Amino acid sequence: FSAVAVGRAQVLQEPLEETTEGTAISINCSHSNKKDSDYIYWYRQLPGRGPASLVRILKGSKELQDPPGRLWVSADRRSSALWLARPRRGDAAVYYCALGD
C-alpha cells in the first residue's frame, strides 16, 4: 500500500490496478474517518505530465459530465472509489485520491 498523510488523515490506495481497454475498472482508496466538512479529491497524472484535478466531492456520489457517462466517483466516511466505465488507452495514468478541507 502507498500511504499519503494529509493533515490529520491517512489515505491508503492499492499500489496497482489494471484493466484492458473497454473493461470497467474501480479504483479505491480508504482513509481515516471523514468529517462532513472534508472533501475527497481525485487527481490523474498522465505519463510525462503533472497531476490534474478530476473532481472533489463532500459525500454521496457524483457523475462527472466530462466525459459523460464514463466516470463516476463515490465517497463515504471511510472510503472513496473512482469508477471508469469504458477505459481507453488515453486513460492509462496514475490516479490519486486525497482527503482535505
The 8 nearest C-alpha neighbors of each residue, nearest first, counted from 0:
[[1, 13, 14, 12, 11, 2, 15, 10],
 [0, 2, 12, 11, 14, 3, 13, 10],
 [3, 1, 11, 10, 0, 9, 4, 12],
 [2, 4, 10, 9, 5, 1, 11, 97],
 [5, 3, 9, 8, 6, 10, 2, 7],
 [4, 6, 8, 7, 9, 3, 98, 99],
 [7, 5, 8, 4, 99, 9, 98, 100],
 [6, 8, 5, 9, 4, 31, 99, 98],
 [9, 7, 5, 6, 31, 4, 10, 30],
 [8, 10, 4, 30, 31, 3, 5, 2],
 [9, 11, 30, 3, 2, 29, 4, 8],
 [12, 10, 2, 29, 28, 1, 30, 0],
 [13, 11, 28, 1, 0, 14, 27, 29],
 [12, 14, 0, 15, 1, 11, 16, 28],
 [15, 13, 0, 12, 1, 16, 11, 2],
 [16, 14, 13, 17, 12, 93, 0, 26],
 [17, 15, 26, 18, 14, 13, 24, 25],
 [18, 16, 15, 19, 24, 91, 26, 25],
 [17, 19, 22, 24, 20, 16, 23, 86],
 [18, 20, 22, 21, 17, 86, 23, 87],
 [19, 21, 87, 86, 22, 88, 18, 85],
 [20, 22, 85, 86, 19, 87, 23, 84],
 [23, 21, 19, 20, 85, 18, 86, 24],
 [24, 22, 84, 85, 83, 21, 86, 25],
 [25, 23, 83, 82, 18, 26, 22, 84],
 [24, 26, 82, 81, 27, 80, 83, 23],
 [27, 25, 81, 80, 82, 24, 16, 28],
 [28, 26, 80, 79, 25, 12, 81, 29],
 [27, 29, 12, 79, 11, 78, 80, 30],
 [30, 28, 78, 11, 77, 10, 79, 12],
 [31, 29, 10, 77, 9, 78, 11, 32],
 [30, 32, 8, 9, 77, 33, 10, 29],
 [33, 31, 77, 76, 30, 34, 8, 78],
 [32, 34, 76, 37, 31, 77, 35, 30],
 [33, 35, 37, 36, 32, 76, 38, 57],
 [34, 36, 37, 33, 57, 58, 76, 38],
 [35, 37, 34, 100, 38, 57, 33, 99],
 [38, 36, 100, 34, 99, 35, 33, 57],
 [39, 37, 57, 99, 56, 100, 98, 55],
 [38, 40, 98, 56, 55, 97, 57, 99],
 [41, 39, 55, 97, 96, 54, 98, 38],
 [40, 42, 96, 53, 54, 95, 52, 55],
 [43, 41, 52, 95, 53, 51, 94, 50],
 [42, 44, 94, 51, 50, 93, 95, 92],
 [45, 43, 50, 93, 92, 49, 51, 48],
 [44, 46, 92, 48, 47, 43, 93, 91],
 [47, 45, 48, 92, 44, 91, 93, 49],
 [46, 48, 45, 49, 44, 92, 50, 93],
 [49, 47, 45, 46, 44, 50, 51, 43],
 [48, 50, 44, 51, 47, 45, 46, 43],
 [51, 49, 44, 43, 42, 48, 52, 45],
 [52, 50, 43, 42, 44, 53, 49, 45],
 [51, 53, 42, 54, 41, 43, 50, 40],
 [52, 54, 42, 41, 51, 43, 55, 40],
 [55, 53, 41, 40, 52, 56, 42, 63],
 [54, 56, 40, 39, 38, 41, 57, 53],
 [55, 57, 39, 38, 58, 54, 40, 61],
 [56, 58, 38, 37, 39, 36, 35, 55],
 [59, 57, 74, 75, 56, 60, 73, 35],
 [60, 58, 74, 73, 75, 61, 57, 56],
 [59, 61, 73, 72, 74, 58, 62, 71],
 [60, 62, 72, 71, 63, 73, 59, 56],
 [63, 61, 71, 64, 70, 72, 60, 68],
 [64, 62, 65, 70, 71, 61, 67, 66],
 [63, 65, 67, 66, 62, 68, 70, 69],
 [66, 64, 67, 63, 70, 69, 68, 62],
 [65, 67, 64, 69, 68, 70, 63, 62],
 [68, 66, 64, 65, 69, 63, 70, 62],
 [67, 69, 70, 66, 64, 62, 63, 84],
 [70, 68, 84, 67, 83, 66, 85, 71],
 [69, 71, 83, 82, 63, 68, 84, 62],
 [72, 70, 62, 82, 81, 63, 61, 83],
 [73, 71, 81, 80, 61, 60, 82, 62],
 [72, 74, 60, 80, 79, 59, 61, 81],
 [75, 73, 79, 58, 59, 78, 60, 80],
 [74, 76, 58, 78, 77, 59, 79, 73],
 [75, 77, 33, 32, 78, 74, 34, 58],
 [78, 76, 30, 32, 75, 29, 31, 33],
 [79, 77, 29, 75, 28, 30, 74, 76],
 [78, 80, 74, 28, 73, 27, 29, 75],
 [81, 79, 27, 73, 26, 72, 82, 28],
 [80, 82, 72, 26, 25, 71, 27, 83],
 [83, 81, 25, 71, 70, 24, 72, 84],
 [82, 84, 70, 24, 23, 69, 85, 86],
 [85, 83, 23, 69, 86, 70, 82, 24],
 [84, 86, 21, 23, 22, 83, 69, 87],
 [87, 85, 21, 20, 90, 83, 84, 22],
 [86, 88, 20, 89, 90, 21, 85, 91],
 [87, 89, 90, 91, 20, 86, 19, 21],
 [88, 90, 87, 91, 86, 92, 45, 20],
 [91, 89, 88, 87, 92, 86, 45, 43],
 [92, 90, 89, 88, 45, 93, 87, 46],
 [93, 91, 45, 44, 90, 94, 46, 43],
 [92, 94, 44, 43, 45, 95, 91, 46],
 [95, 93, 43, 42, 92, 44, 96, 41],
 [96, 94, 42, 41, 43, 93, 97, 40],
 [95, 97, 41, 40, 42, 28, 39, 94],
 [98, 96, 40, 39, 41, 99, 10, 95],
 [97, 99, 39, 38, 40, 5, 37, 8],
 [98, 100, 38, 37, 97, 39, 5, 6],
 [99, 37, 38, 36, 98, 39, 34, 6]]
